[in-house]
């Protein structure tokens, strides 16, 4: 609960009902009581950006401990990225999620020594939505769309297989009108076709006459932010089919396999072709303006703004500036 999306407050409420009671901290989220109820571990920032991979901004999560009897605060982690989803175990350790090894995994913090140890080692996707059992023996979490659980006593993890049968009519193929879900688009140079980003896939549709065609045949991943090259031959777009948001290049006729142009692993937005169709400009979530050469796939950072995103830019007619 909070008065702003960037400042959330913590409350407690009796399991029997009654009115919520504000906890004696100025702001916070993702709180967990110690087993004796005398302390609480939490993060002071809201959960707004917990899902950003390798985020190291001003709203990164650190772990704090509040002592109710002493009315004292103590910051226990200071990693520049996210230390989040804290859970106070019955074994006296604080379990939490951090991406300090590159991918979000479960770690433990020893309150007596301040030592930090990695518990899970998922190489892709990361740990999301962890929750500890009331007896502190298990932590269940999500990884790449699958449920896993960690035994806190042995440190062993295993996938939880869930079988959820449904009536046949719910599992049948459904035909959906993609026109209701268009999120991005671009017009071809001759203005006779439009490329649409709808339901995570790209379609090239005619303005008046012609066929509708898939730009790619990829099954996995979300395709978005299409940009048609000025020479009309190519459609650039962003896809996360390999786990990270990267820029790809597809033939406008939908022929052949798309070609990946970047491998930097950051959010990419605002694709802008150079007039000669040889280069692409885009900006990233680390407030950089980048350029990639289509032929060589060489990427350079053109500029970086330490304050905010660089999301407004345009090319000179000769493609040099």
TORKOL-356100 format. One record per residue (C-alpha): residue number from 1; x, y, z; residue in one letter; chain. Coordinates in Angstrom, 1 decimal, m for minus. Layout:
N
SITE     k       c1       c2       c3   r   c
SITE   NUM        X        Y        Z   A   A
...
! end
This chain:
321
SITE     k       c1       c2       c3   r   c
SITE     1      0.0      0.0      0.0   X   A
SITE     2      1.3      3.5     m0.8   X   A
SITE     3      0.6      7.0     m1.9   X   A
SITE     4      2.8      6.7     m5.0   X   A
SITE     5      4.0      3.9     m7.2   X   A
SITE     6      7.6      4.8     m6.1   X   A
SITE     7      7.0      4.9     m2.4   X   A
SITE     8      5.0      2.0     m0.9   X   A
SITE     9      4.3      1.6      2.8   X   A
SITE    10      4.1     m1.6      4.9   X   A
SITE    11      1.1     m2.6      7.0   X   A
SITE    12      0.1     m5.5      9.2   X   A
SITE    13     m3.3     m7.0      9.7   X   A
SITE    14     m4.7     m9.6     12.1   X   A
SITE    15     m5.6    m13.0     10.5   X   A
SITE    16     m8.9    m12.6     12.3   X   A
SITE    17     m9.7     m9.4     10.3   X   A
SITE    18     m9.6     m5.9     11.9   X   A
SITE    19     m8.1     m2.7     10.5   X   A
SITE    20     m4.6     m2.6      9.0   X   A
SITE    21     m1.9     m1.1     11.2   X   A
SITE    22      1.0      0.7      9.6   X   A
SITE    23      4.4     m0.7     10.5   X   A
SITE    24      6.9      1.8     12.0   X   A
SITE    25      9.0      2.1      8.8   X   A
SITE    26      8.8      5.0      6.4   X   A
SITE    27      8.4      2.9      3.3   X   A
SITE    28      9.2     m0.6      2.0   X   A
SITE    29      8.0     m3.8      0.3   X   A
SITE    30      8.7     m7.5      0.2   X   A
SITE    31      8.9     m7.9      4.0   X   A
SITE    32      9.5    m11.0      6.0   X   A
SITE    33      9.3    m11.4      9.8   X   A
SITE    34     12.0    m13.2     11.8   X   A
SITE    35     10.9    m16.5     13.4   X   A
SITE    36     10.5    m14.8     16.9   X   A
SITE    37      8.6    m11.8     15.4   X   A
SITE    38     11.0     m9.3     16.9   X   A
SITE    39     12.7     m8.2     13.6   X   A
SITE    40     11.8     m7.9     10.0   X   A
SITE    41     13.8     m8.0      6.8   X   A
SITE    42     12.6     m6.0      3.9   X   A
SITE    43     13.5     m3.8      1.0   X   A
SITE    44     12.9      0.0      1.1   X   A
SITE    45     12.1      0.5     m2.5   X   A
SITE    46      8.9     m0.6     m4.3   X   A
SITE    47      8.8     m3.8     m6.4   X   A
SITE    48      8.4     m1.7     m9.6   X   A
SITE    49     11.6     m2.8    m11.3   X   A
SITE    50     12.4     m6.2     m9.6   X   A
SITE    51     12.1     m8.0    m13.0   X   A
SITE    52     14.7     m5.8    m14.8   X   A
SITE    53     17.7     m8.1    m15.6   X   A
SITE    54     21.0     m6.7    m14.2   X   A
SITE    55     19.3     m3.4    m13.2   X   A
SITE    56     21.7     m1.1    m11.4   X   A
SITE    57     19.7      2.2    m11.0   X   A
SITE    58     18.5      4.3     m8.1   X   A
SITE    59     15.6      2.0     m7.4   X   A
SITE    60     17.7     m1.1     m6.9   X   A
SITE    61     16.7     m3.3     m4.0   X   A
SITE    62     18.9     m3.7     m0.9   X   A
SITE    63     18.1     m5.7      2.2   X   A
SITE    64     17.3     m3.9      5.5   X   A
SITE    65     16.6     m5.3      9.0   X   A
SITE    66     14.3     m3.5     11.4   X   A
SITE    67     14.3     m4.3     15.1   X   A
SITE    68     10.9     m3.6     16.6   X   A
SITE    69     12.1     m3.5     20.2   X   A
SITE    70     15.1     m1.2     19.6   X   A
SITE    71     13.4      0.8     16.8   X   A
SITE    72     16.6      0.4     14.9   X   A
SITE    73     17.4      0.0     11.2   X   A
SITE    74     20.4     m1.8      9.6   X   A
SITE    75     21.2     m2.2      6.0   X   A
SITE    76     22.7     m5.7      5.5   X   A
SITE    77     23.5     m5.7      1.7   X   A
SITE    78     24.8     m3.0     m0.6   X   A
SITE    79     25.1     m4.7     m4.0   X   A
SITE    80     24.6     m2.1     m6.8   X   A
SITE    81     22.0     m4.4     m8.4   X   A
SITE    82     19.0     m6.2     m7.0   X   A
SITE    83     19.0     m8.0     m3.6   X   A
SITE    84     15.3     m8.7     m3.4   X   A
SITE    85     12.5    m11.1     m2.3   X   A
SITE    86     13.9    m11.6      1.3   X   A
SITE    87     12.7    m14.6      3.3   X   A
SITE    88     13.7    m15.1      7.0   X   A
SITE    89     14.3    m18.8      7.5   X   A
SITE    90     13.8    m20.9     10.6   X   A
SITE    91     17.5    m21.7     10.4   X   A
SITE    92     18.4    m18.0     11.1   X   A
SITE    93     19.4    m17.3      7.5   X   A
SITE    94     17.9    m14.7      5.2   X   A
SITE    95     17.2    m16.2      1.8   X   A
SITE    96     17.0    m13.7     m1.0   X   A
SITE    97     17.2    m13.4     m4.8   X   A
SITE    98     20.0    m11.5     m6.5   X   A
SITE    99     21.6    m11.5    m10.0   X   A
SITE   100     25.1    m10.7     m8.7   X   A
SITE   101     26.4    m13.8    m10.7   X   A
SITE   102     24.7    m12.6    m13.9   X   A
SITE   103     21.4    m14.5    m13.5   X   A
SITE   104     18.9    m14.1    m10.6   X   A
SITE   105     19.3    m17.0     m8.2   X   A
SITE   106     18.7    m17.7     m4.5   X   A
SITE   107     21.4    m16.8     m2.0   X   A
SITE   108     21.6    m16.8      1.8   X   A
SITE   109     22.8    m14.1      4.2   X   A
SITE   110     24.3    m15.3      7.5   X   A
SITE   111     23.2    m12.7     10.1   X   A
SITE   112     25.9    m13.7     12.5   X   A
SITE   113     28.8    m13.3     10.1   X   A
SITE   114     27.5    m11.3      7.2   X   A
SITE   115     28.6    m13.9      4.7   X   A
SITE   116     26.7    m14.5      1.5   X   A
SITE   117     26.4    m17.9     m0.2   X   A
SITE   118     24.8    m18.9     m3.5   X   A
SITE   119     22.2    m21.7     m3.2   X   A
SITE   120     20.6    m22.2     m6.6   X   A
SITE   121     22.5    m22.1    m10.0   X   A
SITE   122     19.9    m21.7    m12.7   X   A
SITE   123     21.8    m20.5    m15.8   X   A
SITE   124     18.8    m19.0    m17.7   X   A
SITE   125     15.7    m17.1    m16.8   X   A
SITE   126     16.4    m16.6    m13.2   X   A
SITE   127     14.4    m17.2    m10.0   X   A
SITE   128     11.1    m15.4     m9.7   X   A
SITE   129      8.2    m15.3     m7.2   X   A
SITE   130      9.9    m17.3     m4.4   X   A
SITE   131      7.8    m18.2     m1.3   X   A
SITE   132      8.9    m20.0      1.9   X   A
SITE   133      6.8    m22.7      3.6   X   A
SITE   134      5.6    m21.9      7.1   X   A
SITE   135      8.1    m24.4      8.6   X   A
SITE   136     10.9    m22.9      6.7   X   A
SITE   137     11.9    m26.2      5.1   X   A
SITE   138     11.0    m25.4      1.5   X   A
SITE   139     11.1    m22.5     m0.9   X   A
SITE   140      9.0    m22.8     m4.0   X   A
SITE   141      9.7    m20.5     m7.0   X   A
SITE   142      9.4    m20.1    m10.7   X   A
SITE   143     12.1    m20.5    m13.3   X   A
SITE   144     11.4    m20.2    m17.0   X   A
SITE   145      7.7    m20.9    m16.6   X   A
SITE   146      8.3    m24.0    m14.4   X   A
SITE   147      7.8    m24.5    m10.7   X   A
SITE   148     10.8    m25.5     m8.6   X   A
SITE   149     11.4    m26.1     m4.9   X   A
SITE   150     14.5    m25.8     m2.7   X   A
SITE   151     15.0    m27.9      0.4   X   A
SITE   152     16.7    m25.4      2.8   X   A
SITE   153     18.1    m28.2      4.9   X   A
SITE   154     19.9    m30.1      2.1   X   A
SITE   155     20.2    m27.3     m0.5   X   A
SITE   156     18.8    m29.6     m3.2   X   A
SITE   157     16.5    m28.2     m5.8   X   A
SITE   158     14.0    m30.1     m8.0   X   A
SITE   159     11.3    m29.3    m10.5   X   A
SITE   160      7.7    m29.6     m9.3   X   A
SITE   161      5.6    m31.2    m12.0   X   A
SITE   162      2.0    m30.0    m12.1   X   A
SITE   163     m0.6    m31.8    m14.1   X   A
SITE   164     m3.7    m29.7    m14.7   X   A
SITE   165     m6.1    m31.6    m17.1   X   A
SITE   166     m8.9    m29.6    m18.6   X   A
SITE   167    m12.0    m30.3    m20.6   X   A
SITE   168    m11.2    m30.8    m24.3   X   A
SITE   169    m13.0    m27.6    m25.3   X   A
SITE   170    m10.5    m25.5    m23.3   X   A
SITE   171     m7.5    m27.1    m25.0   X   A
SITE   172     m8.6    m26.7    m28.6   X   A
SITE   173     m6.9    m24.4    m31.0   X   A
SITE   174     m8.6    m21.0    m31.0   X   A
SITE   175     m8.7    m18.6    m33.9   X   A
SITE   176     m8.1    m15.0    m32.7   X   A
SITE   177     m8.4    m11.8    m34.5   X   A
SITE   178     m4.9    m10.3    m34.3   X   A
SITE   179     m6.1     m6.9    m35.3   X   A
SITE   180     m7.3     m6.3    m31.8   X   A
SITE   181     m3.8     m6.8    m30.3   X   A
SITE   182     m1.6     m4.5    m32.5   X   A
SITE   183      1.1     m2.9    m30.4   X   A
SITE   184      3.6     m1.7    m33.0   X   A
SITE   185      3.7     m1.0    m36.7   X   A
SITE   186      5.7      0.6    m39.5   X   A
SITE   187      4.9      1.6    m43.1   X   A
SITE   188      6.9      0.3    m46.1   X   A
SITE   189      8.8      3.0    m48.1   X   A
SITE   190      6.3      2.7    m51.0   X   A
SITE   191      3.4      3.0    m48.6   X   A
SITE   192      1.7     m0.1    m50.0   X   A
SITE   193      2.2     m2.4    m47.1   X   A
SITE   194      2.3     m2.2    m43.3   X   A
SITE   195      4.2     m4.4    m40.9   X   A
SITE   196      2.4     m5.1    m37.6   X   A
SITE   197      3.5     m6.3    m34.2   X   A
SITE   198      0.5     m8.3    m32.9   X   A
SITE   199      0.4    m11.0    m30.2   X   A
SITE   200      4.2    m11.1    m30.2   X   A
SITE   201      4.5    m11.9    m34.0   X   A
SITE   202      5.1     m9.8    m37.1   X   A
SITE   203      2.8     m9.7    m40.1   X   A
SITE   204      3.1     m7.8    m43.3   X   A
SITE   205     m0.3     m6.7    m44.6   X   A
SITE   206     m1.3     m4.8    m47.7   X   A
SITE   207     m2.9     m1.4    m47.6   X   A
SITE   208     m5.4     m2.3    m50.4   X   A
SITE   209     m4.6     m5.4    m52.4   X   A
SITE   210     m2.3     m8.3    m51.8   X   A
SITE   211     m1.6    m11.2    m49.3   X   A
SITE   212     m1.0    m11.1    m45.6   X   A
SITE   213      2.3    m12.9    m44.7   X   A
SITE   214      4.3    m13.8    m41.6   X   A
SITE   215      7.6    m12.0    m41.5   X   A
SITE   216      9.3    m14.8    m39.6   X   A
SITE   217      8.4    m18.4    m38.8   X   A
SITE   218      9.8    m18.3    m35.3   X   A
SITE   219      7.7    m20.1    m32.7   X   A
SITE   220      9.3    m19.0    m29.5   X   A
SITE   221     10.1    m15.4    m28.4   X   A
SITE   222      8.2    m12.1    m28.7   X   A
SITE   223      8.8    m10.0    m31.8   X   A
SITE   224      8.2     m6.3    m31.5   X   A
SITE   225      9.2     m2.8    m32.6   X   A
SITE   226      9.4     m3.4    m36.4   X   A
SITE   227     11.2     m0.9    m38.6   X   A
SITE   228     11.1     m1.2    m42.4   X   A
SITE   229     14.4     m0.3    m44.2   X   A
SITE   230     14.3      2.7    m46.6   X   A
SITE   231     15.3      0.5    m49.5   X   A
SITE   232     12.2     m1.7    m48.8   X   A
SITE   233     14.2     m5.0    m48.5   X   A
SITE   234     14.4     m5.6    m44.8   X   A
SITE   235     12.4     m5.4    m41.6   X   A
SITE   236     14.4     m4.9    m38.4   X   A
SITE   237     12.8     m5.9    m35.1   X   A
SITE   238     13.5     m6.8    m31.5   X   A
SITE   239     13.1    m10.4    m30.3   X   A
SITE   240     13.9    m12.3    m27.0   X   A
SITE   241     13.8    m15.7    m28.6   X   A
SITE   242     17.3    m16.5    m27.3   X   A
SITE   243     16.6    m15.2    m23.8   X   A
SITE   244     17.7    m11.6    m24.2   X   A
SITE   245     16.2     m8.7    m26.2   X   A
SITE   246     18.3     m8.5    m29.4   X   A
SITE   247     17.8     m6.8    m32.8   X   A
SITE   248     17.1     m9.1    m35.8   X   A
SITE   249     16.9     m8.5    m39.5   X   A
SITE   250     14.3    m10.3    m41.6   X   A
SITE   251     13.6    m10.4    m45.3   X   A
SITE   252     10.4     m8.3    m46.0   X   A
SITE   253      9.0    m11.2    m48.1   X   A
SITE   254      9.4    m13.6    m45.1   X   A
SITE   255     12.0    m15.7    m46.9   X   A
SITE   256     15.0    m17.3    m45.3   X   A
SITE   257     16.1    m17.2    m41.7   X   A
SITE   258     16.3    m13.9    m39.8   X   A
SITE   259     19.8    m12.6    m38.9   X   A
SITE   260     20.7    m11.5    m35.4   X   A
SITE   261     22.5     m8.1    m35.4   X   A
SITE   262     23.3     m7.6    m31.7   X   A
SITE   263     24.4     m9.6    m28.7   X   A
SITE   264     24.5     m7.0    m25.9   X   A
SITE   265     21.7     m8.2    m23.7   X   A
SITE   266     19.9     m4.9    m22.9   X   A
SITE   267     16.4     m3.6    m23.6   X   A
SITE   268     16.3     m2.1    m27.0   X   A
SITE   269     13.8      0.5    m28.3   X   A
SITE   270     13.3      3.1    m31.0   X   A
SITE   271     14.9      1.4    m34.0   X   A
SITE   272     15.7      4.0    m36.7   X   A
SITE   273     17.2      3.2    m40.1   X   A
SITE   274     19.8      5.3    m41.8   X   A
SITE   275     18.6      6.7    m45.1   X   A
SITE   276     21.1      4.4    m47.0   X   A
SITE   277     19.7      1.3    m45.2   X   A
SITE   278     23.2      0.4    m43.9   X   A
SITE   279     22.9      1.3    m40.2   X   A
SITE   280     20.4      1.2    m37.3   X   A
SITE   281     20.1      3.5    m34.4   X   A
SITE   282     18.4      2.5    m31.2   X   A
SITE   283     18.4      3.4    m27.5   X   A
SITE   284     18.8      1.1    m24.5   X   A
SITE   285     17.6      0.9    m20.9   X   A
SITE   286     21.1      2.0    m19.6   X   A
SITE   287     20.4      5.4    m21.2   X   A
SITE   288     22.7      4.9    m24.2   X   A
SITE   289     22.2      5.7    m27.8   X   A
SITE   290     23.8      2.9    m30.0   X   A
SITE   291     24.4      2.2    m33.6   X   A
SITE   292     24.9     m1.1    m35.4   X   A
SITE   293     26.3     m1.7    m38.9   X   A
SITE   294     24.0     m4.1    m40.7   X   A
SITE   295     26.7     m5.7    m42.8   X   A
SITE   296     29.4     m6.1    m40.2   X   A
SITE   297     27.1     m6.3    m37.1   X   A
SITE   298     29.6     m4.0    m35.4   X   A
SITE   299     27.9     m2.0    m32.6   X   A
SITE   300     29.1      1.2    m31.1   X   A
SITE   301     27.7      3.5    m28.3   X   A
SITE   302     27.2      6.9    m29.8   X   A
SITE   303     26.2      8.7    m26.7   X   A
SITE   304     25.1      8.2    m23.0   X   A
SITE   305     23.0     10.4    m20.8   X   A
SITE   306     23.6      9.9    m17.1   X   A
SITE   307     20.2     11.5    m16.2   X   A
SITE   308     17.6     10.0    m18.5   X   A
SITE   309     16.9      8.0    m21.7   X   A
SITE   310     18.0      9.3    m25.1   X   A
SITE   311     14.8      8.5    m27.0   X   A
SITE   312     14.6     11.4    m29.5   X   A
SITE   313     17.0     11.3    m32.4   X   A
SITE   314     17.1     11.5    m36.3   X   A
SITE   315     19.5     10.9    m39.1   X   A
SITE   316     21.1     13.4    m41.5   X   A
SITE   317     20.1     12.9    m45.2   X   A
SITE   318     23.6     11.6    m46.1   X   A
SITE   319     23.5      9.0    m43.3   X   A
SITE   320     26.7     10.4    m41.8   X   A
SITE   321     25.3     12.1    m38.7   X   A
! end
